[in-house]
Amino acid sequence: MPLGAAETLAALIPGARLAAFADCAHAPFMSRPDDFLAAARDFLND
């Protein structure tokens, strides 16, 4: 999804957080697994 659309969507969802990864394709959990897991853990542990 384009970053602008993701920002808008995140702003509309209470409690949402947006994590954008540089040099990442459509599936960040595959192309940047360490960064993805760190962001997911941060979100889940809050």
mmCIF entry with sequence, helices, sheets and N, C-alpha, C, O atoms, coordinates in Angstrom:
data_MODEL
# 
_entry.id   MODEL 
# 
_entity.id                         1 
_entity.type                       polymer 
_entity.pdbx_number_of_molecules   1 
# 
_entity_poly.entity_id                      1 
_entity_poly.type                           'polypeptide(L)' 
_entity_poly.nstd_linkage                   no 
_entity_poly.nstd_monomer                   no 
_entity_poly.pdbx_seq_one_letter_code       MPLGAAETLAALIPGARLAAFADCAHAPFMSRPDDFLAAARDFLND 
_entity_poly.pdbx_seq_one_letter_code_can   MPLGAAETLAALIPGARLAAFADCAHAPFMSRPDDFLAAARDFLND 
_entity_poly.pdbx_strand_id                 A 
# 
loop_
_entity_poly_seq.entity_id 
_entity_poly_seq.num 
_entity_poly_seq.mon_id 
_entity_poly_seq.hetero 
1 1  MET n 
1 2  PRO n 
1 3  LEU n 
1 4  GLY n 
1 5  ALA n 
1 6  ALA n 
1 7  GLU n 
1 8  THR n 
1 9  LEU n 
1 10 ALA n 
1 11 ALA n 
1 12 LEU n 
1 13 ILE n 
1 14 PRO n 
1 15 GLY n 
1 16 ALA n 
1 17 ARG n 
1 18 LEU n 
1 19 ALA n 
1 20 ALA n 
1 21 PHE n 
1 22 ALA n 
1 23 ASP n 
1 24 CYS n 
1 25 ALA n 
1 26 HIS n 
1 27 ALA n 
1 28 PRO n 
1 29 PHE n 
1 30 MET n 
1 31 SER n 
1 32 ARG n 
1 33 PRO n 
1 34 ASP n 
1 35 ASP n 
1 36 PHE n 
1 37 LEU n 
1 38 ALA n 
1 39 ALA n 
1 40 ALA n 
1 41 ARG n 
1 42 ASP n 
1 43 PHE n 
1 44 LEU n 
1 45 ASN n 
1 46 ASP n 
# 
_struct_asym.id          A 
_struct_asym.entity_id   1 
# 
loop_
_struct_conf.conf_type_id 
_struct_conf.id 
_struct_conf.pdbx_PDB_helix_id 
_struct_conf.beg_label_comp_id 
_struct_conf.beg_label_asym_id 
_struct_conf.beg_label_seq_id 
_struct_conf.pdbx_beg_PDB_ins_code 
_struct_conf.end_label_comp_id 
_struct_conf.end_label_asym_id 
_struct_conf.end_label_seq_id 
_struct_conf.pdbx_end_PDB_ins_code 
_struct_conf.beg_auth_comp_id 
_struct_conf.beg_auth_asym_id 
_struct_conf.beg_auth_seq_id 
_struct_conf.end_auth_comp_id 
_struct_conf.end_auth_asym_id 
_struct_conf.end_auth_seq_id 
_struct_conf.pdbx_PDB_helix_class 
_struct_conf.details 
_struct_conf.pdbx_PDB_helix_length 
HELX_P HELX_P1 AA1 LEU A 3  ? LEU A 12 ? LEU A 3  LEU A 12 1 ? 10 
HELX_P HELX_P2 AA2 PRO A 28 ? SER A 31 ? PRO A 28 SER A 31 1 ? 4  
HELX_P HELX_P3 AA3 PRO A 33 ? ASN A 45 ? PRO A 33 ASN A 45 1 ? 13 
# 
_struct_conf_type.id          HELX_P 
_struct_conf_type.criteria    ? 
_struct_conf_type.reference   ? 
# 
loop_
_atom_site.group_PDB 
_atom_site.id 
_atom_site.type_symbol 
_atom_site.label_atom_id 
_atom_site.label_alt_id 
_atom_site.label_comp_id 
_atom_site.label_asym_id 
_atom_site.label_entity_id 
_atom_site.label_seq_id 
_atom_site.pdbx_PDB_ins_code 
_atom_site.Cartn_x 
_atom_site.Cartn_y 
_atom_site.Cartn_z 
_atom_site.occupancy 
_atom_site.B_iso_or_equiv 
_atom_site.pdbx_formal_charge 
_atom_site.auth_seq_id 
_atom_site.auth_comp_id 
_atom_site.auth_asym_id 
_atom_site.auth_atom_id 
_atom_site.pdbx_PDB_model_num 
ATOM 1   N N  . MET A 1 1  ? 0.859  -1.162  0.000  1.00 0.00 ? 1  MET A N  1 
ATOM 2   C CA . MET A 1 1  ? 0.000  0.000   0.000  1.00 0.00 ? 1  MET A CA 1 
ATOM 3   C C  . MET A 1 1  ? 0.904  1.224   0.000  1.00 0.00 ? 1  MET A C  1 
ATOM 4   O O  . MET A 1 1  ? 1.952  1.204   0.646  1.00 0.00 ? 1  MET A O  1 
ATOM 5   N N  . PRO A 1 2  ? 0.535  2.276   -0.698 1.00 0.00 ? 2  PRO A N  1 
ATOM 6   C CA . PRO A 1 2  ? 1.327  3.507   -0.665 1.00 0.00 ? 2  PRO A CA 1 
ATOM 7   C C  . PRO A 1 2  ? 1.417  4.052   0.764  1.00 0.00 ? 2  PRO A C  1 
ATOM 8   O O  . PRO A 1 2  ? 0.469  3.941   1.542  1.00 0.00 ? 2  PRO A O  1 
ATOM 9   N N  . LEU A 1 3  ? 2.551  4.634   1.091  1.00 0.00 ? 3  LEU A N  1 
ATOM 10  C CA . LEU A 1 3  ? 2.777  5.115   2.454  1.00 0.00 ? 3  LEU A CA 1 
ATOM 11  C C  . LEU A 1 3  ? 1.698  6.101   2.892  1.00 0.00 ? 3  LEU A C  1 
ATOM 12  O O  . LEU A 1 3  ? 1.233  6.031   4.030  1.00 0.00 ? 3  LEU A O  1 
ATOM 13  N N  . GLY A 1 4  ? 1.297  7.001   2.028  1.00 0.00 ? 4  GLY A N  1 
ATOM 14  C CA . GLY A 1 4  ? 0.256  7.967   2.380  1.00 0.00 ? 4  GLY A CA 1 
ATOM 15  C C  . GLY A 1 4  ? -1.051 7.290   2.765  1.00 0.00 ? 4  GLY A C  1 
ATOM 16  O O  . GLY A 1 4  ? -1.728 7.721   3.698  1.00 0.00 ? 4  GLY A O  1 
ATOM 17  N N  . ALA A 1 5  ? -1.401 6.241   2.052  1.00 0.00 ? 5  ALA A N  1 
ATOM 18  C CA . ALA A 1 5  ? -2.622 5.506   2.372  1.00 0.00 ? 5  ALA A CA 1 
ATOM 19  C C  . ALA A 1 5  ? -2.473 4.776   3.703  1.00 0.00 ? 5  ALA A C  1 
ATOM 20  O O  . ALA A 1 5  ? -3.418 4.720   4.489  1.00 0.00 ? 5  ALA A O  1 
ATOM 21  N N  . ALA A 1 6  ? -1.303 4.223   3.957  1.00 0.00 ? 6  ALA A N  1 
ATOM 22  C CA . ALA A 1 6  ? -1.052 3.547   5.225  1.00 0.00 ? 6  ALA A CA 1 
ATOM 23  C C  . ALA A 1 6  ? -1.116 4.526   6.387  1.00 0.00 ? 6  ALA A C  1 
ATOM 24  O O  . ALA A 1 6  ? -1.651 4.198   7.447  1.00 0.00 ? 6  ALA A O  1 
ATOM 25  N N  . GLU A 1 7  ? -0.583 5.709   6.201  1.00 0.00 ? 7  GLU A N  1 
ATOM 26  C CA . GLU A 1 7  ? -0.634 6.737   7.251  1.00 0.00 ? 7  GLU A CA 1 
ATOM 27  C C  . GLU A 1 7  ? -2.071 7.129   7.551  1.00 0.00 ? 7  GLU A C  1 
ATOM 28  O O  . GLU A 1 7  ? -2.450 7.280   8.712  1.00 0.00 ? 7  GLU A O  1 
ATOM 29  N N  . THR A 1 8  ? -2.863 7.294   6.515  1.00 0.00 ? 8  THR A N  1 
ATOM 30  C CA . THR A 1 8  ? -4.274 7.653   6.697  1.00 0.00 ? 8  THR A CA 1 
ATOM 31  C C  . THR A 1 8  ? -5.017 6.541   7.417  1.00 0.00 ? 8  THR A C  1 
ATOM 32  O O  . THR A 1 8  ? -5.775 6.804   8.350  1.00 0.00 ? 8  THR A O  1 
ATOM 33  N N  . LEU A 1 9  ? -4.810 5.320   6.999  1.00 0.00 ? 9  LEU A N  1 
ATOM 34  C CA . LEU A 1 9  ? -5.479 4.185   7.624  1.00 0.00 ? 9  LEU A CA 1 
ATOM 35  C C  . LEU A 1 9  ? -5.081 4.055   9.092  1.00 0.00 ? 9  LEU A C  1 
ATOM 36  O O  . LEU A 1 9  ? -5.938 3.854   9.952  1.00 0.00 ? 9  LEU A O  1 
ATOM 37  N N  . ALA A 1 10 ? -3.795 4.167   9.378  1.00 0.00 ? 10 ALA A N  1 
ATOM 38  C CA . ALA A 1 10 ? -3.333 4.061   10.761 1.00 0.00 ? 10 ALA A CA 1 
ATOM 39  C C  . ALA A 1 10 ? -3.927 5.162   11.631 1.00 0.00 ? 10 ALA A C  1 
ATOM 40  O O  . ALA A 1 10 ? -4.233 4.938   12.802 1.00 0.00 ? 10 ALA A O  1 
ATOM 41  N N  . ALA A 1 11 ? -4.089 6.346   11.058 1.00 0.00 ? 11 ALA A N  1 
ATOM 42  C CA . ALA A 1 11 ? -4.660 7.460   11.814 1.00 0.00 ? 11 ALA A CA 1 
ATOM 43  C C  . ALA A 1 11 ? -6.131 7.217   12.157 1.00 0.00 ? 11 ALA A C  1 
ATOM 44  O O  . ALA A 1 11 ? -6.646 7.777   13.125 1.00 0.00 ? 11 ALA A O  1 
ATOM 45  N N  . LEU A 1 12 ? -6.792 6.398   11.380 1.00 0.00 ? 12 LEU A N  1 
ATOM 46  C CA . LEU A 1 12 ? -8.218 6.126   11.590 1.00 0.00 ? 12 LEU A CA 1 
ATOM 47  C C  . LEU A 1 12 ? -8.479 4.951   12.537 1.00 0.00 ? 12 LEU A C  1 
ATOM 48  O O  . LEU A 1 12 ? -9.612 4.753   12.978 1.00 0.00 ? 12 LEU A O  1 
ATOM 49  N N  . ILE A 1 13 ? -7.450 4.179   12.848 1.00 0.00 ? 13 ILE A N  1 
ATOM 50  C CA . ILE A 1 13 ? -7.623 3.005   13.699 1.00 0.00 ? 13 ILE A CA 1 
ATOM 51  C C  . ILE A 1 13 ? -7.082 3.306   15.095 1.00 0.00 ? 13 ILE A C  1 
ATOM 52  O O  . ILE A 1 13 ? -5.877 3.500   15.258 1.00 0.00 ? 13 ILE A O  1 
ATOM 53  N N  . PRO A 1 14 ? -7.951 3.348   16.097 1.00 0.00 ? 14 PRO A N  1 
ATOM 54  C CA . PRO A 1 14 ? -7.474 3.627   17.462 1.00 0.00 ? 14 PRO A CA 1 
ATOM 55  C C  . PRO A 1 14 ? -6.411 2.625   17.908 1.00 0.00 ? 14 PRO A C  1 
ATOM 56  O O  . PRO A 1 14 ? -6.595 1.414   17.783 1.00 0.00 ? 14 PRO A O  1 
ATOM 57  N N  . GLY A 1 15 ? -5.319 3.133   18.419 1.00 0.00 ? 15 GLY A N  1 
ATOM 58  C CA . GLY A 1 15 ? -4.248 2.284   18.913 1.00 0.00 ? 15 GLY A CA 1 
ATOM 59  C C  . GLY A 1 15 ? -3.313 1.734   17.850 1.00 0.00 ? 15 GLY A C  1 
ATOM 60  O O  . GLY A 1 15 ? -2.373 1.002   18.160 1.00 0.00 ? 15 GLY A O  1 
ATOM 61  N N  . ALA A 1 16 ? -3.569 2.084   16.608 1.00 0.00 ? 16 ALA A N  1 
ATOM 62  C CA . ALA A 1 16 ? -2.724 1.571   15.525 1.00 0.00 ? 16 ALA A CA 1 
ATOM 63  C C  . ALA A 1 16 ? -1.361 2.241   15.548 1.00 0.00 ? 16 ALA A C  1 
ATOM 64  O O  . ALA A 1 16 ? -1.217 3.384   15.981 1.00 0.00 ? 16 ALA A O  1 
ATOM 65  N N  . ARG A 1 17 ? -0.374 1.509   15.077 1.00 0.00 ? 17 ARG A N  1 
ATOM 66  C CA . ARG A 1 17 ? 0.971  2.051   14.875 1.00 0.00 ? 17 ARG A CA 1 
ATOM 67  C C  . ARG A 1 17 ? 1.416  1.665   13.482 1.00 0.00 ? 17 ARG A C  1 
ATOM 68  O O  . ARG A 1 17 ? 1.167  0.548   13.028 1.00 0.00 ? 17 ARG A O  1 
ATOM 69  N N  . LEU A 1 18 ? 2.059  2.568   12.821 1.00 0.00 ? 18 LEU A N  1 
ATOM 70  C CA . LEU A 1 18 ? 2.557  2.304   11.473 1.00 0.00 ? 18 LEU A CA 1 
ATOM 71  C C  . LEU A 1 18 ? 4.055  2.082   11.543 1.00 0.00 ? 18 LEU A C  1 
ATOM 72  O O  . LEU A 1 18 ? 4.788  2.893   12.110 1.00 0.00 ? 18 LEU A O  1 
ATOM 73  N N  . ALA A 1 19 ? 4.502  0.991   10.972 1.00 0.00 ? 19 ALA A N  1 
ATOM 74  C CA . ALA A 1 19 ? 5.934  0.705   10.861 1.00 0.00 ? 19 ALA A CA 1 
ATOM 75  C C  . ALA A 1 19 ? 6.260  0.610   9.384  1.00 0.00 ? 19 ALA A C  1 
ATOM 76  O O  . ALA A 1 19 ? 5.743  -0.261  8.685  1.00 0.00 ? 19 ALA A O  1 
ATOM 77  N N  . ALA A 1 20 ? 7.115  1.501   8.904  1.00 0.00 ? 20 ALA A N  1 
ATOM 78  C CA . ALA A 1 20 ? 7.528  1.489   7.503  1.00 0.00 ? 20 ALA A CA 1 
ATOM 79  C C  . ALA A 1 20 ? 9.007  1.109   7.451  1.00 0.00 ? 20 ALA A C  1 
ATOM 80  O O  . ALA A 1 20 ? 9.826  1.666   8.181  1.00 0.00 ? 20 ALA A O  1 
ATOM 81  N N  . PHE A 1 21 ? 9.334  0.169   6.593  1.00 0.00 ? 21 PHE A N  1 
ATOM 82  C CA . PHE A 1 21 ? 10.697 -0.331  6.472  1.00 0.00 ? 21 PHE A CA 1 
ATOM 83  C C  . PHE A 1 21 ? 11.283 0.075   5.122  1.00 0.00 ? 21 PHE A C  1 
ATOM 84  O O  . PHE A 1 21 ? 10.651 -0.117  4.083  1.00 0.00 ? 21 PHE A O  1 
ATOM 85  N N  . ALA A 1 22 ? 12.484 0.633   5.139  1.00 0.00 ? 22 ALA A N  1 
ATOM 86  C CA . ALA A 1 22 ? 13.164 1.006   3.891  1.00 0.00 ? 22 ALA A CA 1 
ATOM 87  C C  . ALA A 1 22 ? 13.583 -0.251  3.145  1.00 0.00 ? 22 ALA A C  1 
ATOM 88  O O  . ALA A 1 22 ? 13.841 -1.294  3.747  1.00 0.00 ? 22 ALA A O  1 
ATOM 89  N N  . ASP A 1 23 ? 13.645 -0.135  1.842  1.00 0.00 ? 23 ASP A N  1 
ATOM 90  C CA . ASP A 1 23 ? 14.095 -1.253  0.994  1.00 0.00 ? 23 ASP A CA 1 
ATOM 91  C C  . ASP A 1 23 ? 13.325 -2.530  1.275  1.00 0.00 ? 23 ASP A C  1 
ATOM 92  O O  . ASP A 1 23 ? 13.902 -3.606  1.431  1.00 0.00 ? 23 ASP A O  1 
ATOM 93  N N  . CYS A 1 24 ? 12.017 -2.388  1.335  1.00 0.00 ? 24 CYS A N  1 
ATOM 94  C CA . CYS A 1 24 ? 11.171 -3.524  1.673  1.00 0.00 ? 24 CYS A CA 1 
ATOM 95  C C  . CYS A 1 24 ? 10.068 -3.658  0.630  1.00 0.00 ? 24 CYS A C  1 
ATOM 96  O O  . CYS A 1 24 ? 9.490  -2.668  0.180  1.00 0.00 ? 24 CYS A O  1 
ATOM 97  N N  . ALA A 1 25 ? 9.798  -4.872  0.266  1.00 0.00 ? 25 ALA A N  1 
ATOM 98  C CA . ALA A 1 25 ? 8.738  -5.131  -0.703 1.00 0.00 ? 25 ALA A CA 1 
ATOM 99  C C  . ALA A 1 25 ? 7.398  -5.297  0.008  1.00 0.00 ? 25 ALA A C  1 
ATOM 100 O O  . ALA A 1 25 ? 7.202  -4.794  1.114  1.00 0.00 ? 25 ALA A O  1 
ATOM 101 N N  . HIS A 1 26 ? 6.497  -5.997  -0.631 1.00 0.00 ? 26 HIS A N  1 
ATOM 102 C CA . HIS A 1 26 ? 5.122  -6.135  -0.149 1.00 0.00 ? 26 HIS A CA 1 
ATOM 103 C C  . HIS A 1 26 ? 5.018  -6.976  1.127  1.00 0.00 ? 26 HIS A C  1 
ATOM 104 O O  . HIS A 1 26 ? 4.053  -6.839  1.879  1.00 0.00 ? 26 HIS A O  1 
ATOM 105 N N  . ALA A 1 27 ? 5.989  -7.832  1.372  1.00 0.00 ? 27 ALA A N  1 
ATOM 106 C CA . ALA A 1 27 ? 5.915  -8.742  2.514  1.00 0.00 ? 27 ALA A CA 1 
ATOM 107 C C  . ALA A 1 27 ? 7.094  -8.492  3.455  1.00 0.00 ? 27 ALA A C  1 
ATOM 108 O O  . ALA A 1 27 ? 8.111  -9.179  3.367  1.00 0.00 ? 27 ALA A O  1 
ATOM 109 N N  . PRO A 1 28 ? 6.964  -7.513  4.356  1.00 0.00 ? 28 PRO A N  1 
ATOM 110 C CA . PRO A 1 28 ? 8.089  -7.187  5.229  1.00 0.00 ? 28 PRO A CA 1 
ATOM 111 C C  . PRO A 1 28 ? 8.508  -8.335  6.142  1.00 0.00 ? 28 PRO A C  1 
ATOM 112 O O  . PRO A 1 28 ? 9.666  -8.407  6.553  1.00 0.00 ? 28 PRO A O  1 
ATOM 113 N N  . PHE A 1 29 ? 7.590  -9.221  6.456  1.00 0.00 ? 29 PHE A N  1 
ATOM 114 C CA . PHE A 1 29 ? 7.925  -10.363 7.301  1.00 0.00 ? 29 PHE A CA 1 
ATOM 115 C C  . PHE A 1 29 ? 8.867  -11.326 6.588  1.00 0.00 ? 29 PHE A C  1 
ATOM 116 O O  . PHE A 1 29 ? 9.496  -12.166 7.231  1.00 0.00 ? 29 PHE A O  1 
ATOM 117 N N  . MET A 1 30 ? 8.972  -11.210 5.257  1.00 0.00 ? 30 MET A N  1 
ATOM 118 C CA . MET A 1 30 ? 9.899  -12.046 4.501  1.00 0.00 ? 30 MET A CA 1 
ATOM 119 C C  . MET A 1 30 ? 11.181 -11.292 4.155  1.00 0.00 ? 30 MET A C  1 
ATOM 120 O O  . MET A 1 30 ? 12.275 -11.846 4.265  1.00 0.00 ? 30 MET A O  1 
ATOM 121 N N  . SER A 1 31 ? 11.053 -10.040 3.740  1.00 0.00 ? 31 SER A N  1 
ATOM 122 C CA . SER A 1 31 ? 12.238 -9.309  3.296  1.00 0.00 ? 31 SER A CA 1 
ATOM 123 C C  . SER A 1 31 ? 12.991 -8.628  4.430  1.00 0.00 ? 31 SER A C  1 
ATOM 124 O O  . SER A 1 31 ? 14.185 -8.357  4.295  1.00 0.00 ? 31 SER A O  1 
ATOM 125 N N  . ARG A 1 32 ? 12.328 -8.346  5.536  1.00 0.00 ? 32 ARG A N  1 
ATOM 126 C CA . ARG A 1 32 ? 12.977 -7.732  6.707  1.00 0.00 ? 32 ARG A CA 1 
ATOM 127 C C  . ARG A 1 32 ? 12.467 -8.390  7.985  1.00 0.00 ? 32 ARG A C  1 
ATOM 128 O O  . ARG A 1 32 ? 11.888 -7.713  8.835  1.00 0.00 ? 32 ARG A O  1 
ATOM 129 N N  . PRO A 1 33 ? 12.674 -9.706  8.137  1.00 0.00 ? 33 PRO A N  1 
ATOM 130 C CA . PRO A 1 33 ? 12.064 -10.430 9.260  1.00 0.00 ? 33 PRO A CA 1 
ATOM 131 C C  . PRO A 1 33 ? 12.479 -9.914  10.633 1.00 0.00 ? 33 PRO A C  1 
ATOM 132 O O  . PRO A 1 33 ? 11.642 -9.848  11.533 1.00 0.00 ? 33 PRO A O  1 
ATOM 133 N N  . ASP A 1 34 ? 13.732 -9.551  10.820 1.00 0.00 ? 34 ASP A N  1 
ATOM 134 C CA . ASP A 1 34 ? 14.171 -9.078  12.139 1.00 0.00 ? 34 ASP A CA 1 
ATOM 135 C C  . ASP A 1 34 ? 13.492 -7.764  12.503 1.00 0.00 ? 34 ASP A C  1 
ATOM 136 O O  . ASP A 1 34 ? 13.037 -7.595  13.634 1.00 0.00 ? 34 ASP A O  1 
ATOM 137 N N  . ASP A 1 35 ? 13.421 -6.832  11.556 1.00 0.00 ? 35 ASP A N  1 
ATOM 138 C CA . ASP A 1 35 ? 12.761 -5.552  11.810 1.00 0.00 ? 35 ASP A CA 1 
ATOM 139 C C  . ASP A 1 35 ? 11.267 -5.747  12.034 1.00 0.00 ? 35 ASP A C  1 
ATOM 140 O O  . ASP A 1 35 ? 10.675 -5.117  12.911 1.00 0.00 ? 35 ASP A O  1 
ATOM 141 N N  . PHE A 1 36 ? 10.661 -6.623  11.237 1.00 0.00 ? 36 PHE A N  1 
ATOM 142 C CA . PHE A 1 36 ? 9.236  -6.895  11.380 1.00 0.00 ? 36 PHE A CA 1 
ATOM 143 C C  . PHE A 1 36 ? 8.918  -7.477  12.760 1.00 0.00 ? 36 PHE A C  1 
ATOM 144 O O  . PHE A 1 36 ? 7.987  -7.034  13.432 1.00 0.00 ? 36 PHE A O  1 
ATOM 145 N N  . LEU A 1 37 ? 9.706  -8.477  13.173 1.00 0.00 ? 37 LEU A N  1 
ATOM 146 C CA . LEU A 1 37 ? 9.464  -9.097  14.478 1.00 0.00 ? 37 LEU A CA 1 
ATOM 147 C C  . LEU A 1 37 ? 9.685  -8.114  15.622 1.00 0.00 ? 37 LEU A C  1 
ATOM 148 O O  . LEU A 1 37 ? 8.952  -8.138  16.611 1.00 0.00 ? 37 LEU A O  1 
ATOM 149 N N  . ALA A 1 38 ? 10.686 -7.254  15.495 1.00 0.00 ? 38 ALA A N  1 
ATOM 150 C CA . ALA A 1 38 ? 10.930 -6.251  16.544 1.00 0.00 ? 38 ALA A CA 1 
ATOM 151 C C  . ALA A 1 38 ? 9.740  -5.305  16.658 1.00 0.00 ? 38 ALA A C  1 
ATOM 152 O O  . ALA A 1 38 ? 9.309  -4.985  17.766 1.00 0.00 ? 38 ALA A O  1 
ATOM 153 N N  . ALA A 1 39 ? 9.210  -4.858  15.531 1.00 0.00 ? 39 ALA A N  1 
ATOM 154 C CA . ALA A 1 39 ? 8.055  -3.949  15.555 1.00 0.00 ? 39 ALA A CA 1 
ATOM 155 C C  . ALA A 1 39 ? 6.820  -4.655  16.104 1.00 0.00 ? 39 ALA A C  1 
ATOM 156 O O  . ALA A 1 39 ? 6.066  -4.073  16.883 1.00 0.00 ? 39 ALA A O  1 
ATOM 157 N N  . ALA A 1 40 ? 6.614  -5.895  15.704 1.00 0.00 ? 40 ALA A N  1 
ATOM 158 C CA . ALA A 1 40 ? 5.453  -6.649  16.198 1.00 0.00 ? 40 ALA A CA 1 
ATOM 159 C C  . ALA A 1 40 ? 5.563  -6.894  17.702 1.00 0.00 ? 40 ALA A C  1 
ATOM 160 O O  . ALA A 1 40 ? 4.579  -6.760  18.430 1.00 0.00 ? 40 ALA A O  1 
ATOM 161 N N  . ARG A 1 41 ? 6.751  -7.249  18.163 1.00 0.00 ? 41 ARG A N  1 
ATOM 162 C CA . ARG A 1 41 ? 6.936  -7.478  19.603 1.00 0.00 ? 41 ARG A CA 1 
ATOM 163 C C  . ARG A 1 41 ? 6.730  -6.199  20.403 1.00 0.00 ? 41 ARG A C  1 
ATOM 164 O O  . ARG A 1 41 ? 6.102  -6.213  21.461 1.00 0.00 ? 41 ARG A O  1 
ATOM 165 N N  . ASP A 1 42 ? 7.262  -5.093  19.892 1.00 0.00 ? 42 ASP A N  1 
ATOM 166 C CA . ASP A 1 42 ? 7.065  -3.799  20.576 1.00 0.00 ? 42 ASP A CA 1 
ATOM 167 C C  . ASP A 1 42 ? 5.568  -3.498  20.706 1.00 0.00 ? 42 ASP A C  1 
ATOM 168 O O  . ASP A 1 42 ? 5.102  -3.085  21.768 1.00 0.00 ? 42 ASP A O  1 
ATOM 169 N N  . PHE A 1 43 ? 4.831  -3.708  19.631 1.00 0.00 ? 43 PHE A N  1 
ATOM 170 C CA . PHE A 1 43 ? 3.398  -3.420  19.648 1.00 0.00 ? 43 PHE A CA 1 
ATOM 171 C C  . PHE A 1 43 ? 2.669  -4.343  20.626 1.00 0.00 ? 43 PHE A C  1 
ATOM 172 O O  . PHE A 1 43 ? 1.839  -3.886  21.411 1.00 0.00 ? 43 PHE A O  1 
ATOM 173 N N  . LEU A 1 44 ? 2.974  -5.627  20.579 1.00 0.00 ? 44 LEU A N  1 
ATOM 174 C CA . LEU A 1 44 ? 2.281  -6.591  21.420 1.00 0.00 ? 44 LEU A CA 1 
ATOM 175 C C  . LEU A 1 44 ? 2.634  -6.476  22.895 1.00 0.00 ? 44 LEU A C  1 
ATOM 176 O O  . LEU A 1 44 ? 1.828  -6.820  23.760 1.00 0.00 ? 44 LEU A O  1 
ATOM 177 N N  . ASN A 1 45 ? 3.824  -5.997  23.178 1.00 0.00 ? 45 ASN A N  1 
ATOM 178 C CA . ASN A 1 45 ? 4.264  -5.892  24.577 1.00 0.00 ? 45 ASN A CA 1 
ATOM 179 C C  . ASN A 1 45 ? 3.889  -4.576  25.235 1.00 0.00 ? 45 ASN A C  1 
ATOM 180 O O  . ASN A 1 45 ? 4.146  -4.396  26.425 1.00 0.00 ? 45 ASN A O  1 
ATOM 181 N N  . ASP A 1 46 ? 3.303  -3.672  24.512 1.00 0.00 ? 46 ASP A N  1 
ATOM 182 C CA . ASP A 1 46 ? 2.880  -2.403  25.121 1.00 0.00 ? 46 ASP A CA 1 
ATOM 183 C C  . ASP A 1 46 ? 1.588  -2.517  25.868 1.00 0.00 ? 46 ASP A C  1 
ATOM 184 O O  . ASP A 1 46 ? 1.111  -1.532  26.430 1.00 0.00 ? 46 ASP A O  1 
# 
